Amino acid sequence: MPSDNAGGAQSIRRALAILRVLATGQERGVRLTDIVELSGISRPTAHRILQVLMQEGAVEQDASTRRYMVGPEISLLGLSRVARLPVKNIAEPYLRHIAEQTGDTVFLTIRSGFDSICVDRKTGSYPVKVLSIEVGARRPLGISVSGQVLLAFAREEDVEEVLVGNEQRIAMHQLTLDEVRSRIESTRAAGYAYAVTGVVPGTRAVAVPVFSNQQVTASITLSAMAERLTPERLASVVPLMQLQAAQIAKRLAEQGRPR
């Protein structure tokens, strides 16, 4: 009986590992080869689990590209616990304020394990919208300014565990662990993360932390065309973002305070 339980737990963990990999592919999907490489699960086992998940609606496959994507059942299950993301609801008007004041695109990102996940996005009035990532986008912590912020203000031992765990995925983004460590140190020193080259070519991005109970709980990121987010403009943009982050933190503290 214990071996059956252990086998069942292992199957569940493998299924979740595959779903997390698929989440990184969003609408474009993920190849079976990449699922095997990123999850560490053998090809026959991964294929078998994918078939079961497809039968349950948790995974679907594009008939033309043969790529796998998260299925509709996962999205529907998530709708039952929308209240589990209080920071998203609280942050919404503050994100909108930043977008309105700057004219640029603002993102709210949280951490999930070794990944960063975009949970909200607000666009500003500037005609050229920098829609670098979609809501729901999952990326390895450390490769983007939002992930650098989430790591920079986490516990040091936690940072190393994440970096080592993400080493292979970070390398796929043409980065070394030492480069990511250097960026994290710069973020700690400055209080924010700044990228002169954003996710989309010709753009730049800056991110600040949002704290709750003295722990980093999210990051606010602003992305804009490169000429609109110069180092000189940071002098006005960063304080605006930090002020809104502080307001979100205050609201989170008030919500968690006993009545």
C-alpha positions in Angstrom: 0.0 0.0 0.0 2.7 2.6 0.8 4.3 2.0 -2.6 1.0 2.7 -4.3 0.6 5.9 -2.3 4.1 6.9 -3.3 3.4 6.1 -6.9 0.2 8.1 -6.9 1.9 11.1 -5.3 4.7 10.9 -7.9 2.1 10.9 -10.8 0.4 13.9 -9.4 3.7 15.8 -9.0 4.6 14.9 -12.6 1.3 16.1 -13.9 1.6 19.4 -12.1 5.2 19.8 -13.3 4.0 19.3 -16.9 1.2 21.8 -16.4 3.6 24.4 -15.1 5.8 23.9 -18.2 2.7 24.3 -20.4 1.8 27.5 -18.7 5.1 29.1 -19.9 4.0 28.5 -23.5 0.6 30.3 -23.2 -1.2 30.4 -26.5 1.8 29.3 -28.6 2.0 26.0 -26.8 5.0 23.8 -25.9 6.6 21.0 -27.9 6.8 17.5 -26.3 10.6 17.7 -26.6 10.7 20.9 -24.5 8.3 19.4 -22.0 10.6 16.5 -21.5 13.7 18.7 -21.2 12.2 21.2 -18.8 10.3 18.8 -16.6 13.0 16.1 -16.4 10.2 13.5 -17.1 10.9 10.7 -19.6 9.3 11.1 -23.0 7.0 8.0 -22.7 5.8 9.0 -19.2 5.3 12.6 -20.3 3.3 11.5 -23.3 1.2 9.2 -21.2 0.4 11.9 -18.7 -0.5 14.4 -21.4 -3.0 11.9 -22.9 -4.7 11.6 -19.6 -4.7 15.3 -19.0 -6.2 15.8 -22.5 -9.0 13.4 -21.7 -9.8 15.4 -18.6 -9.8 18.8 -20.5 -6.7 20.0 -18.5 -4.5 20.0 -21.6 -5.2 20.5 -25.3 -3.1 20.0 -28.4 -2.9 22.2 -31.5 -3.6 19.9 -34.4 -1.4 21.8 -36.8 1.7 22.5 -34.7 1.3 19.5 -32.4 2.2 21.8 -29.4 0.5 21.3 -26.1 -1.3 24.0 -24.1 -3.1 24.4 -20.8 -6.7 23.3 -21.3 -10.0 25.1 -20.4 -10.7 22.9 -17.4 -7.7 24.5 -15.5 -9.0 28.0 -16.2 -12.5 27.1 -15.0 -11.1 25.5 -11.8 -9.1 28.7 -11.1 -12.3 30.8 -11.2 -13.5 29.2 -8.0 -10.8 30.9 -5.9 -10.4 34.4 -7.4 -10.4 35.8 -3.8 -7.1 34.0 -3.2 -5.3 36.9 -4.9 -6.2 39.9 -2.7 -3.2 41.8 -4.0 -4.6 41.8 -7.5 -7.9 43.3 -6.4 -6.3 45.8 -4.1 -3.7 46.9 -6.7 -6.0 47.4 -9.6 -6.8 51.1 -9.1 -3.2 51.9 -8.3 -1.9 50.2 -11.4 -4.5 52.1 -13.4 -3.3 55.4 -11.8 0.3 54.7 -12.9 -0.8 53.9 -16.4 -2.8 57.0 -16.6 -0.1 59.2 -15.2 2.7 57.8 -17.4 0.8 56.8 -20.5 2.6 53.5 -20.5 1.8 49.8 -19.8 1.9 48.6 -16.2 2.0 45.0 -15.0 1.4 43.3 -11.6 3.5 40.2 -11.0 3.5 37.6 -8.2 5.7 34.7 -7.4 4.7 31.0 -7.6 7.5 28.6 -6.7 10.4 29.2 -9.0 8.3 31.3 -11.4 6.9 34.8 -11.8 3.4 35.2 -13.0 1.7 38.3 -14.5 -1.7 38.6 -12.8 -2.8 42.0 -14.2 -2.0 44.5 -16.9 -3.1 48.1 -17.5 -2.4 50.1 -20.6 -1.8 53.8 -20.8 -2.8 56.5 -23.4 0.4 56.5 -25.4 -0.4 55.3 -29.0 2.3 52.6 -29.0 1.4 50.0 -26.5 4.1 47.8 -25.1 2.2 44.5 -24.5 5.4 42.6 -23.7 3.6 39.8 -21.8 0.0 38.6 -21.3 -1.8 38.2 -18.1 -1.1 34.6 -16.9 2.4 34.6 -18.4 4.8 32.5 -16.4 8.5 33.0 -16.5 11.5 31.7 -14.5 12.4 34.0 -11.7 15.4 36.2 -12.4 15.3 36.8 -16.1 13.0 39.8 -16.1 12.9 43.0 -14.0 9.8 41.7 -12.2 11.5 38.4 -11.3 14.6 40.2 -10.2 12.6 42.4 -7.8 10.8 39.3 -6.4 14.2 37.6 -5.7 16.1 40.7 -4.6 14.0 41.2 -1.5 13.5 37.5 -0.7 15.6 35.6 1.8 19.2 35.0 0.6 19.0 31.2 1.0 15.7 31.3 -0.9 17.4 33.2 -3.8 20.1 30.6 -4.2 17.7 27.7 -4.2 15.6 29.4 -7.0 18.7 30.3 -9.1 20.1 26.8 -8.9 16.7 25.3 -9.6 16.2 27.6 -12.6 19.8 27.3 -14.0 18.8 25.4 -17.1 15.9 27.6 -17.9 17.9 30.8 -17.2 20.6 29.5 -19.7 17.8 29.1 -22.3 17.5 32.9 -22.1 21.2 33.4 -22.8 21.9 34.3 -19.2 24.4 32.9 -16.6 23.7 32.6 -12.9 26.4 35.2 -12.1 24.8 37.7 -14.4 21.4 37.2 -12.7 23.1 37.5 -9.3 24.7 40.7 -10.3 21.3 42.1 -11.4 19.8 41.1 -8.1 22.5 42.9 -6.2 22.0 46.0 -8.3 18.2 45.8 -7.7 18.8 45.6 -3.9 21.1 48.6 -4.0 18.8 50.8 -6.1 15.5 49.6 -4.6 14.2 48.9 -8.1 15.2 46.9 -11.2 15.8 48.6 -14.6 16.4 46.9 -17.9 17.7 49.0 -20.9 16.4 46.2 -23.2 13.0 44.9 -22.4 11.2 41.6 -23.4 10.3 43.3 -26.7 13.1 44.8 -28.8 13.2 48.6 -28.7 11.6 48.7 -25.2 12.8 49.2 -21.6 11.3 48.2 -18.3 11.5 49.1 -14.6 10.0 47.3 -11.6 9.5 48.1 -7.9 8.6 45.7 -5.0 5.3 45.6 -3.2 5.6 44.5 0.5 3.2 42.8 2.8 4.1 41.9 6.4 7.7 43.0 5.7 7.9 40.4 2.9 7.9 41.1 -0.9 4.5 39.9 -2.2 4.4 41.3 -5.7 6.2 43.6 -8.1 4.9 46.5 -10.3 6.5 46.8 -13.7 6.3 49.6 -16.2 7.2 48.9 -19.8 7.6 51.5 -22.5 9.4 52.3 -25.8 13.1 52.8 -25.1 13.1 56.5 -25.9 10.3 57.0 -23.3 12.0 55.2 -20.4 15.4 56.9 -20.3 17.5 56.9 -17.1 16.5 60.6 -16.8 12.8 59.8 -16.8 13.3 57.2 -14.0 13.6 60.1 -11.6 9.9 60.8 -11.9 8.6 57.3 -12.8 10.2 55.3 -10.0 8.9 57.5 -7.1 5.4 57.4 -8.7 5.5 53.6 -8.8 7.0 53.3 -5.3 4.3 55.6 -3.9 1.6 53.4 -5.4 3.3 50.3 -4.2 3.3 51.7 -0.7 -0.4 52.4 -0.9 -1.0 48.8 -2.0 1.1 47.6 1.0 -1.0 49.8 3.3 -4.2 48.4 2.0 -2.9 44.9 2.4 -2.0 45.5 6.0 -5.4 47.0 6.7 -7.1 44.0 5.2 -5.1 41.6 7.3 -5.6 43.5 10.5 -8.2 42.0 13.0 -11.4 43.9 13.2 
